[in-house]
Amino acid sequence: MNSYFKRLRAVWFPDEFHGWGRTRRYFEGWYFKLVSPEEDQAIAVIPGISFGESGHHQAFIQVMNGKTCSATFHAFPVDQFQPSSGLFELRLAGNYFSKNKIVLDLPGLKGEIDFHDLQPWPKMLGAPGIMGWYSFVPFMECNHGVVSLNHHLSGRLEIGGIETNFTGGKGYTEKDWGRSFPRAYVWMQSNHFDTHDRASLMASVAHIPWLKSHFIGFISGFWLDGRLFKFATYTGARKHLHISDTGLELNFKSPKLELRIQAFQARGTPLRSPISGEMTGKIQESLLATVHVELLENKKRIFEGKGRNAGLEVAGNVEVLMR
């Protein structure tokens, strides 16, 4: 199967590799969040590939330690980046990634973690993933996919020479691919709520280039006891966003549902991000943030809780997002 048909097929499978045949102005990366059962360790592991506009290219694994607010970037030759066709499976220099498992062999980070009871974003006719019908638009600057909103972990990792048991912990997996991260965006995610063990939040608002103009797009999913409440630009929902120095308020509303979020910033970790395919951008992400969430259905509150170990990014000229 040639590269074009591999890319065409991958549209229906957001978790799989999409970059077949790409050699310029392209990036693709997966984001694995791992939190130990005692919540004393919170790790994000980001494998990916980067093709710059000038032809510079590299594979990489970026690791963020959310508790120490430190990060490492491991670069590899592109020929060591070995994705599978027809399923999400990636091998990279002795490391292995799939929707069900990761195996790590990096300086300061080694071990194996299995994922159980995955909660993928549901597929629908005309909407293969979280982006809805935008999944079929070929010129999107940045595409987004959710592999699993919430799952359980088993296994151990050796972090800085100290072994940590992750069995009983929680995980989250997503991915991005395209040319660049948006010029302005907010993103947040949490699986740890004080009032409910089976609840997960993911929400994002971003500046989206569109033809010769742009729009402010948003996507959010709140998973509660096996039910997913979706709010997105393509569903006709409305959003209100206010950002301050200490956090933000983000509300989504549709005819029968309302999601109210207050996110509180915490110390961040510097990470690399893609610009025209090359990992030359800089962002700050925290895994120490907190979120307060309320979900209303038919004006009746069906959930309220405080989320911890929350991922939070507020990047770029975010004033444009509040208009």
DRENDO-1510 file (C-alpha; in Angstrom, 1 decimal, always signed):
<recs>
REC; n; res; u; v; w
REC; 1; MET; +0.0; +0.0; +0.0 .
REC; 2; ASN; +1.5; +3.4; -1.0 .
REC; 3; SER; +1.8; +6.4; +1.3 .
REC; 4; TYR; -1.3; +8.2; +0.0 .
REC; 5; PHE; -3.6; +5.2; +0.7 .
REC; 6; LYS; -2.0; +4.7; +4.1 .
REC; 7; ARG; -2.7; +8.3; +5.0 .
REC; 8; LEU; -6.2; +8.0; +3.6 .
REC; 9; ARG; -6.9; +5.0; +5.7 .
REC; 10; ALA; -5.5; +6.6; +8.8 .
REC; 11; VAL; -8.1; +9.3; +8.7 .
REC; 12; TRP; -10.5; +6.7; +10.2 .
REC; 13; PHE; -8.0; +5.7; +12.9 .
REC; 14; PRO; -6.7; +8.8; +14.7 .
REC; 15; ASP; -4.5; +6.9; +17.0 .
REC; 16; GLU; -2.4; +5.4; +14.1 .
REC; 17; PHE; +0.5; +7.1; +12.3 .
REC; 18; HIS; -0.6; +9.6; +9.7 .
REC; 19; GLY; +2.7; +10.9; +8.3 .
REC; 20; TRP; +3.4; +8.3; +5.6 .
REC; 21; GLY; +5.5; +9.9; +2.9 .
REC; 22; ARG; +5.9; +13.2; +4.7 .
REC; 23; THR; +9.3; +14.8; +4.6 .
REC; 24; ARG; +8.9; +18.5; +5.2 .
REC; 25; ARG; +6.9; +20.8; +7.5 .
REC; 26; TYR; +5.3; +17.9; +9.4 .
REC; 27; PHE; +5.2; +16.6; +13.0 .
REC; 28; GLU; +3.4; +13.8; +14.8 .
REC; 29; GLY; +3.5; +12.9; +18.4 .
REC; 30; TRP; +1.7; +10.9; +21.1 .
REC; 31; TYR; +1.2; +11.9; +24.7 .
REC; 32; PHE; +1.1; +9.3; +27.4 .
REC; 33; LYS; +0.2; +10.5; +30.9 .
REC; 34; LEU; +1.0; +8.1; +33.7 .
REC; 35; VAL; +0.1; +8.7; +37.4 .
REC; 36; SER; +1.0; +6.3; +40.1 .
REC; 37; PRO; -1.6; +5.0; +42.6 .
REC; 38; GLU; -0.2; +7.0; +45.5 .
REC; 39; GLU; +0.0; +10.0; +43.1 .
REC; 40; ASP; +3.6; +10.6; +44.1 .
REC; 41; GLN; +4.7; +10.2; +40.5 .
REC; 42; ALA; +3.1; +11.9; +37.4 .
REC; 43; ILE; +5.0; +11.3; +34.1 .
REC; 44; ALA; +4.2; +12.4; +30.6 .
REC; 45; VAL; +6.1; +10.5; +27.8 .
REC; 46; ILE; +5.9; +12.0; +24.3 .
REC; 47; PRO; +7.3; +10.0; +21.4 .
REC; 48; GLY; +7.2; +11.6; +17.9 .
REC; 49; ILE; +8.8; +12.6; +14.7 .
REC; 50; SER; +9.7; +16.1; +13.2 .
REC; 51; PHE; +10.4; +17.2; +9.7 .
REC; 52; GLY; +11.5; +20.9; +9.4 .
REC; 53; GLU; +10.8; +23.2; +6.5 .
REC; 54; SER; +14.6; +23.3; +5.7 .
REC; 55; GLY; +14.8; +19.5; +5.6 .
REC; 56; HIS; +16.1; +19.0; +9.2 .
REC; 57; HIS; +14.4; +15.9; +10.7 .
REC; 58; GLN; +14.6; +13.8; +13.8 .
REC; 59; ALA; +12.7; +11.4; +15.9 .
REC; 60; PHE; +12.3; +12.1; +19.6 .
REC; 61; ILE; +11.0; +11.0; +23.0 .
REC; 62; GLN; +10.3; +13.9; +25.3 .
REC; 63; VAL; +9.7; +13.1; +29.0 .
REC; 64; MET; +8.2; +15.4; +31.6 .
REC; 65; ASN; +8.3; +14.7; +35.3 .
REC; 66; GLY; +5.2; +16.5; +36.6 .
REC; 67; LYS; +6.3; +16.4; +40.2 .
REC; 68; THR; +9.8; +17.7; +39.9 .
REC; 69; CYS; +8.8; +20.0; +37.0 .
REC; 70; SER; +11.7; +18.8; +34.9 .
REC; 71; ALA; +11.9; +17.6; +31.3 .
REC; 72; THR; +14.3; +15.7; +29.0 .
REC; 73; PHE; +14.4; +15.5; +25.2 .
REC; 74; HIS; +15.9; +12.5; +23.6 .
REC; 75; ALA; +16.7; +12.8; +19.8 .
REC; 76; PHE; +17.1; +9.8; +17.5 .
REC; 77; PRO; +17.8; +9.3; +13.8 .
REC; 78; VAL; +14.5; +9.2; +11.7 .
REC; 79; ASP; +15.3; +5.6; +10.5 .
REC; 80; GLN; +14.8; +4.4; +14.1 .
REC; 81; PHE; +11.2; +5.7; +14.1 .
REC; 82; GLN; +9.3; +2.5; +13.0 .
REC; 83; PRO; +5.5; +2.8; +13.0 .
REC; 84; SER; +3.2; +0.0; +12.0 .
REC; 85; SER; +0.7; +0.2; +9.2 .
REC; 86; GLY; -2.9; -0.7; +10.0 .
REC; 87; LEU; -2.6; -0.4; +13.8 .
REC; 88; PHE; -1.2; +2.0; +16.4 .
REC; 89; GLU; +2.2; +0.5; +17.2 .
REC; 90; LEU; +5.5; +2.4; +17.3 .
REC; 91; ARG; +9.1; +1.2; +17.9 .
REC; 92; LEU; +11.8; +3.8; +18.5 .
REC; 93; ALA; +15.3; +2.8; +19.5 .
REC; 94; GLY; +14.4; +0.1; +22.0 .
REC; 95; ASN; +11.2; +1.8; +23.1 .
REC; 96; TYR; +7.8; +0.6; +22.3 .
REC; 97; PHE; +4.4; +2.4; +22.2 .
REC; 98; SER; +0.9; +1.2; +21.5 .
REC; 99; LYS; -2.6; +1.9; +22.8 .
REC; 100; ASN; -2.3; -1.0; +25.3 .
REC; 101; LYS; +1.3; -0.8; +26.4 .
REC; 102; ILE; +4.6; +1.2; +26.6 .
REC; 103; VAL; +8.1; -0.2; +27.1 .
REC; 104; LEU; +10.8; +2.4; +27.9 .
REC; 105; ASP; +14.5; +2.2; +27.8 .
REC; 106; LEU; +15.8; +5.7; +28.2 .
REC; 107; PRO; +18.5; +7.3; +30.4 .
REC; 108; GLY; +16.9; +7.7; +33.8 .
REC; 109; LEU; +13.6; +6.1; +32.7 .
REC; 110; LYS; +13.1; +2.3; +32.2 .
REC; 111; GLY; +10.3; -0.2; +32.5 .
REC; 112; GLU; +7.1; -1.4; +31.1 .
REC; 113; ILE; +3.5; -0.3; +31.7 .
REC; 114; ASP; +0.3; -2.0; +30.5 .
REC; 115; PHE; -3.0; -0.2; +30.0 .
REC; 116; HIS; -6.4; -1.7; +30.9 .
REC; 117; ASP; -10.0; -0.7; +30.5 .
REC; 118; LEU; -9.4; +1.9; +27.9 .
REC; 119; GLN; -12.0; +4.5; +27.2 .
REC; 120; PRO; -11.5; +5.7; +23.6 .
REC; 121; TRP; -13.3; +8.6; +22.0 .
REC; 122; PRO; -16.2; +7.0; +20.2 .
REC; 123; LYS; -16.3; +6.8; +16.4 .
REC; 124; MET; -19.5; +7.9; +14.6 .
REC; 125; LEU; -20.5; +8.1; +10.9 .
REC; 126; GLY; -18.7; +11.2; +9.6 .
REC; 127; ALA; -16.8; +11.7; +12.8 .
REC; 128; PRO; -13.9; +9.2; +13.2 .
REC; 129; GLY; -12.5; +11.0; +16.3 .
REC; 130; ILE; -12.6; +14.0; +18.6 .
REC; 131; MET; -12.3; +16.5; +15.7 .
REC; 132; GLY; -15.6; +15.4; +14.1 .
REC; 133; TRP; -16.0; +16.3; +10.5 .
REC; 134; TYR; -12.9; +18.5; +10.6 .
REC; 135; SER; -11.0; +15.1; +10.5 .
REC; 136; PHE; -11.5; +15.1; +6.8 .
REC; 137; VAL; -10.2; +18.6; +6.1 .
REC; 138; PRO; -6.7; +18.2; +4.5 .
REC; 139; PHE; -5.2; +21.6; +5.3 .
REC; 140; MET; -5.6; +21.8; +9.1 .
REC; 141; GLU; -2.6; +23.3; +10.9 .
REC; 142; CYS; -2.9; +20.8; +13.8 .
REC; 143; ASN; -5.0; +17.7; +14.2 .
REC; 144; HIS; -5.9; +16.2; +17.5 .
REC; 145; GLY; -6.9; +12.7; +18.6 .
REC; 146; VAL; -7.8; +11.0; +21.9 .
REC; 147; VAL; -6.6; +7.4; +22.2 .
REC; 148; SER; -8.0; +6.9; +25.7 .
REC; 149; LEU; -9.7; +9.3; +28.1 .
REC; 150; ASN; -9.1; +7.1; +31.1 .
REC; 151; HIS; -7.5; +3.7; +31.8 .
REC; 152; HIS; -5.8; +1.7; +34.5 .
REC; 153; LEU; -2.1; +1.0; +34.7 .
REC; 154; SER; -0.1; -2.0; +35.7 .
REC; 155; GLY; +3.7; -2.3; +35.8 .
REC; 156; ARG; +6.8; -0.6; +37.1 .
REC; 157; LEU; +9.1; +2.2; +36.0 .
REC; 158; GLU; +12.6; +2.9; +37.2 .
REC; 159; ILE; +12.8; +6.7; +37.5 .
REC; 160; GLY; +16.2; +8.2; +38.2 .
REC; 161; GLY; +17.3; +4.8; +39.5 .
REC; 162; ILE; +14.3; +4.4; +41.9 .
REC; 163; GLU; +11.6; +1.9; +41.0 .
REC; 164; THR; +8.0; +3.0; +41.3 .
REC; 165; ASN; +5.0; +0.6; +41.1 .
REC; 166; PHE; +2.4; +2.1; +38.8 .
REC; 167; THR; -0.1; -0.8; +39.2 .
REC; 168; GLY; -3.4; +0.7; +40.2 .
REC; 169; GLY; -2.6; +4.1; +38.8 .
REC; 170; LYS; -4.4; +6.0; +36.0 .
REC; 171; GLY; -3.4; +7.0; +32.5 .
REC; 172; TYR; -4.5; +9.2; +29.6 .
REC; 173; THR; -3.3; +9.1; +26.0 .
REC; 174; GLU; -3.8; +11.6; +23.1 .
REC; 175; LYS; -1.9; +12.7; +20.0 .
REC; 176; ASP; -1.3; +15.6; +17.6 .
REC; 177; TRP; -0.1; +15.8; +14.0 .
REC; 178; GLY; +0.2; +18.5; +11.4 .
REC; 179; ARG; +2.5; +21.5; +10.8 .
REC; 180; SER; +2.5; +23.5; +14.0 .
REC; 181; PHE; +0.8; +23.9; +17.3 .
REC; 182; PRO; -1.8; +26.7; +17.3 .
REC; 183; ARG; -0.5; +30.2; +17.8 .
REC; 184; ALA; -2.7; +30.5; +20.9 .
REC; 185; TYR; -4.5; +27.8; +22.8 .
REC; 186; VAL; -5.5; +26.4; +26.2 .
REC; 187; TRP; -5.6; +22.7; +27.1 .
REC; 188; MET; -6.4; +20.9; +30.3 .
REC; 189; GLN; -6.9; +17.3; +31.4 .
REC; 190; SER; -7.5; +15.4; +34.7 .
REC; 191; ASN; -8.5; +11.9; +35.7 .
REC; 192; HIS; -8.4; +12.4; +39.5 .
REC; 193; PHE; -11.5; +13.9; +41.0 .
REC; 194; ASP; -12.3; +14.0; +44.7 .
REC; 195; THR; -16.0; +13.1; +44.4 .
REC; 196; HIS; -15.9; +10.4; +41.8 .
REC; 197; ASP; -13.4; +7.8; +40.7 .
REC; 198; ARG; -14.8; +7.3; +37.2 .
REC; 199; ALA; -14.6; +10.8; +35.8 .
REC; 200; SER; -12.3; +12.4; +33.3 .
REC; 201; LEU; -12.0; +15.9; +31.7 .
REC; 202; MET; -10.3; +17.0; +28.5 .
REC; 203; ALA; -10.9; +20.5; +27.2 .
REC; 204; SER; -9.1; +22.7; +24.6 .
REC; 205; VAL; -9.7; +26.1; +23.0 .
REC; 206; ALA; -7.5; +27.1; +20.1 .
REC; 207; HIS; -6.9; +29.7; +17.3 .
REC; 208; ILE; -7.5; +27.8; +14.0 .
REC; 209; PRO; -6.3; +29.1; +10.7 .
REC; 210; TRP; -9.0; +28.6; +8.1 .
REC; 211; LEU; -8.4; +29.5; +4.4 .
REC; 212; LYS; -7.4; +33.1; +4.5 .
REC; 213; SER; -9.0; +33.8; +7.9 .
REC; 214; HIS; -9.3; +32.0; +11.2 .
REC; 215; PHE; -11.8; +30.9; +13.9 .
REC; 216; ILE; -11.7; +30.0; +17.6 .
REC; 217; GLY; -12.3; +26.3; +17.8 .
REC; 218; PHE; -12.9; +24.2; +20.9 .
REC; 219; ILE; -13.3; +20.6; +21.8 .
REC; 220; SER; -14.1; +19.0; +25.2 .
REC; 221; GLY; -15.1; +15.7; +26.6 .
REC; 222; PHE; -16.3; +14.9; +30.1 .
REC; 223; TRP; -16.4; +11.2; +30.8 .
REC; 224; LEU; -18.6; +10.1; +33.7 .
REC; 225; ASP; -19.4; +6.5; +34.6 .
REC; 226; GLY; -19.0; +5.3; +31.0 .
REC; 227; ARG; -21.0; +8.2; +29.5 .
REC; 228; LEU; -19.2; +10.9; +27.4 .
REC; 229; PHE; -20.5; +14.4; +27.3 .
REC; 230; LYS; -19.2; +16.2; +24.2 .
REC; 231; PHE; -18.9; +19.9; +23.6 .
REC; 232; ALA; -17.3; +21.2; +20.3 .
REC; 233; THR; -17.4; +23.8; +17.7 .
REC; 234; TYR; -18.9; +21.3; +15.3 .
REC; 235; THR; -21.7; +20.3; +17.7 .
REC; 236; GLY; -23.1; +23.8; +17.9 .
REC; 237; ALA; -22.1; +24.3; +21.5 .
REC; 238; ARG; -21.1; +27.8; +22.8 .
REC; 239; LYS; -18.1; +28.6; +24.9 .
REC; 240; HIS; -17.1; +31.4; +27.2 .
REC; 241; LEU; -13.4; +31.8; +28.3 .
REC; 242; HIS; -11.8; +34.2; +30.7 .
REC; 243; ILE; -8.1; +34.0; +31.5 .
REC; 244; SER; -6.3; +35.7; +34.4 .
REC; 245; ASP; -2.8; +35.6; +35.9 .
REC; 246; THR; -3.7; +32.7; +38.2 .
REC; 247; GLY; -6.0; +30.6; +36.1 .
REC; 248; LEU; -9.0; +30.5; +33.9 .
REC; 249; GLU; -12.8; +30.0; +33.7 .
REC; 250; LEU; -14.2; +28.0; +30.8 .
REC; 251; ASN; -17.8; +27.3; +30.2 .
REC; 252; PHE; -19.4; +25.2; +27.5 .
REC; 253; LYS; -23.2; +25.2; +26.8 .
REC; 254; SER; -25.5; +23.4; +24.5 .
REC; 255; PRO; -29.3; +23.2; +24.6 .
REC; 256; LYS; -29.5; +20.5; +27.3 .
REC; 257; LEU; -26.0; +20.5; +28.8 .
REC; 258; GLU; -23.6; +22.9; +30.5 .
REC; 259; LEU; -20.0; +22.3; +31.6 .
REC; 260; ARG; -18.4; +24.8; +34.0 .
REC; 261; ILE; -14.6; +24.7; +34.5 .
REC; 262; GLN; -12.3; +26.7; +36.8 .
REC; 263; ALA; -8.6; +25.8; +36.3 .
REC; 264; PHE; -5.9; +27.0; +38.6 .
REC; 265; GLN; -2.4; +27.3; +37.4 .
REC; 266; ALA; +0.6; +25.7; +39.1 .
REC; 267; ARG; +4.4; +25.6; +38.4 .
REC; 268; GLY; +5.0; +24.5; +34.9 .
REC; 269; THR; +7.7; +22.5; +33.0 .
REC; 270; PRO; +9.3; +23.8; +29.7 .
REC; 271; LEU; +8.6; +21.5; +26.8 .
REC; 272; ARG; +9.5; +21.7; +23.1 .
REC; 273; SER; +6.7; +22.2; +20.6 .
REC; 274; PRO; +6.5; +22.1; +16.7 .
REC; 275; ILE; +6.7; +25.2; +14.5 .
REC; 276; SER; +6.4; +24.3; +10.7 .
REC; 277; GLY; +7.3; +20.8; +11.7 .
REC; 278; GLU; +10.4; +21.5; +13.6 .
REC; 279; MET; +10.6; +21.2; +17.4 .
REC; 280; THR; +11.8; +24.7; +18.0 .
REC; 281; GLY; +8.9; +26.1; +19.9 .
REC; 282; LYS; +8.7; +26.4; +23.7 .
REC; 283; ILE; +5.6; +25.9; +25.9 .
REC; 284; GLN; +5.0; +25.4; +29.6 .
REC; 285; GLU; +2.9; +22.6; +30.9 .
REC; 286; SER; +1.9; +21.7; +34.4 .
REC; 287; LEU; +0.8; +18.4; +35.9 .
REC; 288; LEU; +0.2; +20.0; +39.2 .
REC; 289; ALA; -2.8; +22.2; +38.3 .
REC; 290; THR; -6.2; +21.8; +39.7 .
REC; 291; VAL; -9.6; +22.1; +38.1 .
REC; 292; HIS; -13.1; +22.6; +39.6 .
REC; 293; VAL; -15.8; +21.1; +37.3 .
REC; 294; GLU; -19.6; +21.2; +37.3 .
REC; 295; LEU; -21.8; +19.4; +34.8 .
REC; 296; LEU; -25.4; +20.3; +34.4 .
REC; 297; GLU; -28.0; +18.4; +32.4 .
REC; 298; ASN; -31.4; +20.0; +31.9 .
REC; 299; LYS; -30.3; +22.6; +34.4 .
REC; 300; LYS; -29.8; +19.9; +37.1 .
REC; 301; ARG; -26.3; +19.4; +38.5 .
REC; 302; ILE; -25.2; +15.8; +37.9 .
REC; 303; PHE; -21.5; +16.2; +38.8 .
REC; 304; GLU; -19.3; +18.5; +40.8 .
REC; 305; GLY; -15.8; +17.9; +41.9 .
REC; 306; LYS; -12.2; +19.0; +42.1 .
REC; 307; GLY; -9.6; +17.5; +39.8 .
REC; 308; ARG; -6.0; +17.1; +40.7 .
REC; 309; ASN; -2.8; +16.1; +38.9 .
REC; 310; ALA; -4.3; +18.2; +36.1 .
REC; 311; GLY; -2.4; +18.9; +32.9 .
REC; 312; LEU; -2.7; +22.6; +32.0 .
REC; 313; GLU; -1.2; +24.6; +29.1 .
REC; 314; VAL; -1.9; +28.3; +28.4 .
REC; 315; ALA; +0.1; +29.2; +25.3 .
REC; 316; GLY; +0.5; +32.1; +22.9 .
REC; 317; ASN; -1.4; +35.3; +22.6 .
REC; 318; VAL; -4.4; +34.0; +24.5 .
REC; 319; GLU; -6.3; +37.2; +24.4 .
REC; 320; VAL; -7.6; +36.3; +20.9 .
REC; 321; LEU; -9.3; +33.2; +22.5 .
REC; 322; MET; -11.5; +35.3; +24.7 .
REC; 323; ARG; -13.1; +37.3; +21.9 .
</recs>
